C-alpha cells in the first residue's frame, strides 16, 4: 500500500497495513502505481512528471512527458493524466501518448512509442 504524507512531503509504503516505510521526499499533487510492477511509480510535480522504479525511494524526471496534475493507471497498457487548467487530457497506451484538447471528444498522437 502506498501513501503520501503531505506534511512531510514523503512517500509512504506499507506491506502489512500497520507500519510505514518513509521513502523519498517529493512535492507532488498525485501519484499512480503500475498495475504490472508495484515498484514502478509515477508522480505529478509542478515541474514535470516524475518516475520511480524503486518503489518511491528515488525519482527522476520522465523524459518528454506532458505536464499533468492528476493520474490514473487502470491497467498495465493504459495511463491517463489530466492537465488541469489547460483543458488537456493525456492518455498513454502501448502505441504512444495521445492528447485531447476538446474534453476527450478527439485525441491526437503526441509521442509515438517506437
N, C-alpha and C positions, 0 to 999 in steps of 0.2 A: 504494500500500500504506500502510495506517495502522498505527501502533503507539502504545504508551504507555510512557513511562519512569517507573516507579513511584518511582524515587529522586528525580527532579527534579519529578515531577508534571506533565510536559509531554506534550502530544500530538505525535507524530512522523509525518511524511508523506514517502514516498519515491516518486519516479516511475521511478527506474532500479534499485531494489532494492540500491543501493550507498550512496548519500548520503541523508542525512535532513535535512529541514527541521523545525526545532523551532518549534512553534506555541504555543498558549495553555497556561498553567499552570492546571490544574483537578484537584481531588481527586476522582477517580472510581473506581467499582467496575467498571464495564463500559461499553462503547460499541458502537454499531452504525452502519453507513454505509448510506444509502439505495441500494437496487439501481438506482434510476432516476436518481439525481443524486449523483455522487461528492463533491460539496461539502456535502451535507446530512448532518449527523451528530447523533446523539442520545447523550447520556452520562448515566449514573446517578450522582447525588451523594447525600450524606447529607441535603441539604435538599430536593431536587426532581429532576425530570428536566430536563436542560439541552439546549438546541438550538443548533447552529451551522449557519449557512447559507453560511459562507465557508471550508469545509474545515478547521475546527478552530482558526481564528485567534482567534475570539471566541465566547463562549457567553452565552445568555440563558435564564432560566427558561422552561420550557414551560408555558403557562397551562393550568390545570385538569387537568393530567396527574396520574395516580396515582403515589405514591412507589413506585418499583421498584428492585431491585438488579441483576437480570440481564435482558439484552435479546437479541432475535434479530430480524432484519429479512429474512426469507427471500425475500419478493417485494415489489414496489412497493406492493401493496394490503394487506399484512399485516405488522403489527408485534406482537411478542409480548414481554411483560415479566412477570417473576416477582417478587412482593413477598415476599421471604424472611422467615420468622418469623411472617408473618401467615396463611400458607396460601392467600393470594390469587394468582390468575393473571389478568393483564390482557391482552387482545388488542385491538389497534386494527385495524379493517378500513375499507373505503371507506364504510361507513354509520355508524360510531361506535366508541366504546371499550366493550368488554364485560368484565365481571368475573365470575370464578368463585370461590366460597368453599368449594367442596366437591371440590377437587383436579381440576377440569376436567370433572366429570360434567355440570354445567349452568352456563350463563352468563346474566347479565342485562345489559341495556344500562345503561351508567353515564353516558356522554356521547354523545348522538346528534350526528351530523355534519349540519349544515344546508346 
